[in-house]
Amino acid sequence: MGDTAGGRSGGPGDLEARLQAHVRAVAEPRHWRTSGAGLRRAQAYVEEQLRILGLPVERQPFEFGGQTFENLVSVVGPTSGAGGRRLLVGAHLDTVEGTPGANDNGSGLAGLIEVARLLAADPVPVPVDLVAFHLEEWQGFTYRVGSRRYVRWAKREGRKYGAALVYDMIGYKRTDEGSQVIPRIVTWMGFPTVGDFIAVLGDGRSTHVVQAFQDAAAEAEPDLPVVTLSVPLRGWPVWHTRRSDNASFWAAGIPSVMITDTGNLRNPHYHRATDRPGTLDYDFMAQVVSATVHTVRRLANSIR
């Protein structure tokens, strides 16, 4: 386990307790058609937590399906970096219909808030944008709506990103043999068949980000198993790598990784009513958050 200098604060259980509190706060159905009130409550909770940390929060609107939605955008650290380069940590707000989404993606939102807390206490020398994306889930004919709109906006604004780190489910862990399903296309790579690792998935432009996370985790959280995969051609040969908002950044040529417990390849509660806070491993989540903060620090120093 990492110590305080390794990215945690307070006693060894403080980060775990905060993560659990965040997940419980947002764990209710959050679908724009059938549970819009829950989605708005989760958005307000994330915004409140970031403001408590003293961080600015902007609601960035976009139109979809005849309604207005808002990505939440905050920043920690300086307002500009060397060469104008920035980093980004993101997670998505919404769920599919009928699930409280504790893991998908309450765990990612909780992680985002705690990354913000740790970086606010000890900022890095470049701006780190913190974004809660709307409408990541499948909408019947499209998905990743909020992150695609955000990337378009960032391009128009001339924002240059050294890397984007995207959380999509970071809270579910299993230790029984055979608990991890491996997609057939990558079975030859010898991935673990025990679902106790965090996966870091990049495309051909993102190998340095994948390596930075692997190195940071080895230093900060040596007990955290990390499995990495970099897929060329913006991840298309292995579609599983394109299932979240990281692919919106890949499409724009921005180095990005998805940090994930692999979802339905491990978790029987994926997209179900049983995706509840009591199914998650908060010590595992804390290790992932600590490793992420260390990764941000490594990347920030490399792009100064």
N, C-alpha and C positions, 0 to 999 in steps of 0.2 A: 504494500500500500504506500502511496505517496505521503510525504509529510507536509507541513504547512508551507515550507518553501517550494514544495513540488506542485503547488497550485491549489491546495485546500486551505481553509481558514477555520480557526477555532478548534474544538476537539474533533476527534476522528469521526464522530457521528453527525457533526453539524451539517455538512454538505448533504449527506443522505437524508437527514430529516427535512431540510429545506426542499430538496427535490420531491420528496413524497408529498409535502404540503402543496407544492405547485401542481403536481399531477392530480391530487384530490380536488383542487380548486377548479380545474378545467374539465374534469372527467364527467362529461354528459354529452349526449348527441349534439353535433355541431355541423349540421348540413343546412345549406342556405335555403333549400326548399321546404324541408320538413321540421327543422329545429333551428330556425334563424335566431331565436332568442338565446339559445345556448351558445351559438357562434358569436353573437355580440357580447355575451358575458365573458367568454374566453378572451376575445380581443381586448375588452376593457381591463381584464385582469392582467394580461401581459403588459399593456400600456401603463397601468398603475404601478406594477412592480419595477418597470424601467424608470419611471419618474421618481419613485422612492429612492432609487440609487442616484438621483440627481442628473439623470441623462435626458437629453431632449428627445421627444418623440413626435414624429410627423405621421399623420394619416394621409397616405398617398392614394387618391381615388382612381378607380377605373370602372368602365361600364362592361357589364356582361349580363346577357339574358334579360335585358330591360331593367336591370337594377344597378345600383352603384355599390361597389365594394372597395375596401381600403386595405392595402398593405400597410403594416406598421413598420416604420423606418426610424432607427435610432443610430447613434454613433458614439463610440467611446474612444478617448485619446485625442490627439491633435486634430485640428480641422483639415490639415493637409500634410502630406508626406513627401519624402524625397521623390522627385520626378512625378509627383501627383499620384503615386500608386497607393492603393488601399487594399484592405482585406475585408472579407465578409463572412459572417456566420449567420445561417438562416435555418428556419424550420417552418412547417406549415400549420395553419390554424384549424382547418376543417377536418371533418370525418366523413365517411360514407354514411348513408342513412341507417339509423337504428342501432348504432354502436356508440358507447360513451368514449371510445378512443383514448383510453388511458395510455396505451403504448403508441398507437397510431392516431395522432402524434402528440399526445399530451407529454410523453417522455421527451420528445424533441423540444417542445416549448419550455418545459422545465429546465432542460439543459441549456437552452438559449438564455434564459433569465440568469442562471448561475454562472455561465460564461461571462455575461455582462457584469455580474457582481464582482467576480474575481479580477476582471480586467479594469473595472472602475477603481478598485482598490490599489492597483499597480499597473497603470497604463503602459502600453507599448508605444514606440516612437512613430507609428504610422496610424492613420485613422482605421478603425475597425467598424464597419457598418453591421448593425444587428437588425435583421429583417424577419418579421413574421408574415409569411406569404398566405394570401387567400387562395382558395379554390385550387389546391393541388390535386385533389381526388378527381376521378373520372366523372365527367359531367354528361355522359351519354354519347358525346361525339368528340370531346376534346378533354384535355387535362393540363395541369401545370399552368393554369391561366394566369394567376397572380405573378408567378416568377417570370413568365415570358413577358408580361407587361412591364415588370420591374427592369428586366434586362434592356428592353427597348428604351425605357426612360433613362437608364444609366448611360447607354450609348449616346443618346441625344445630349445628355449633360456633360459628356466627355469624361465620365468617371473611368479610371483605369484600375483594374483589379489584378493584383498579383496572384490572388487565389480566393476561391469561395468554398467554404466548408458548410455542407448541408446535412442537418440532422433529419433522418426519417426512421424513427423507431430505434431507441437505444436502451430499452429497459428490460428486455426479456432474455433470460439465460436458462439453459438446461445443461445438466451434467451427465445425462444417461447416454450410453452408446447408441448410435443410430438416431439421435434426436435432431440431427442436422441433415436436411435434404440438400443434395448438391445438383444443380442444373446439369443435365446430361452433356451439354456442350463443353463443360469444364471438368468433368469427372476425371479426365486424364491428368489433371494438375495435382491430384492428391490432396484436396482440401479436407479438413477435419470432418469427421462424422459425428462429433459431439458439439452441441450448440452452445458453447461457453465463450465464444470469441466475439469481438467486434470486427465487422468487415469495413474496409476502406476501399472504395471503388472509384477509379479514375479513368480518364480516357488518355489518348496518346499525348496530349498537351499537359497532362496533370501528373506525370510520373514523379516530379520533384515534390509535389504536394503529398502524394502517397508516401514517399520516402520520408518526408518531414514528420508525418504523423507516426510512422513506424519507429523512427528514431526517438521522437519525443516521448512516446509511450514507453519505450524500453527504459528511458531514463527516469521518467516521473512515476510510472505505474508498471513496474516490471512483472507484476503478477497478472496483468491484463493480457490475455491472448489476442493478438491482432493478426487478421488475415487480410492480405491486400491483393488487388487485381487491377491492372491497367489494361484497358481494351482500346485498340486503335479505332479509327473511323468513328469517333464520337460515341463509342460504345455500342454501335449497332450490331456487331457480331455476337454480343451477349446482351440480349434485350433487358435482362434483369437489372443491368447496371443503369438503365435509362428510366427507371420507374419513378423517379422523384425529381425535385426541382434542380438538381445538379445538371440534368440534361438541358435545361434552358440556358445555362451558362456555357455548356459545351457547344450548343448551336451557335453561340456568338463568339466562339474561339477563346473563351475565358477559362483558364485552368480551374477545375472544380473537382471536389470529391463528395460522394455520398457516404456518410458515416451511419452504419445501420447494423441492427442485430439480425437482419435478413428477413424479417417479417414472416410471411406464410411459409417460408422454407424451414421454419423452426417453431413458430408460435401457433398453437391450435386456436387461439382466440382472435386471430387476425380477422378484421372486418366483421366481427360478431358482437352480439350483445354482452358476451362474457369478457370483453377487453376492458377489465376493471383494474383499479389501482392495486388490489391485493395480489394480482398475478405477477407483479414486477419485482425485480431485484435492484434495490436502490443503492447497494454498495457497488454493483456492477455499473450502474449509471454514473455514480460519483467518479469511478475510475475513468470512464469515458470522458466526462467533463474535464477532469484534471489533465488527461492526455491532450484534449483539444486545446486547452489554454496554453499548455507547453508548445503545442504545434504552432499556435498563433505567435508566440514569442519567437520561435525559430524563424518562421516566415517573415516576421516583421524585421528582424535583424538582417535577413538576406536580401530584402528589397529596399533597404535604407539608401 
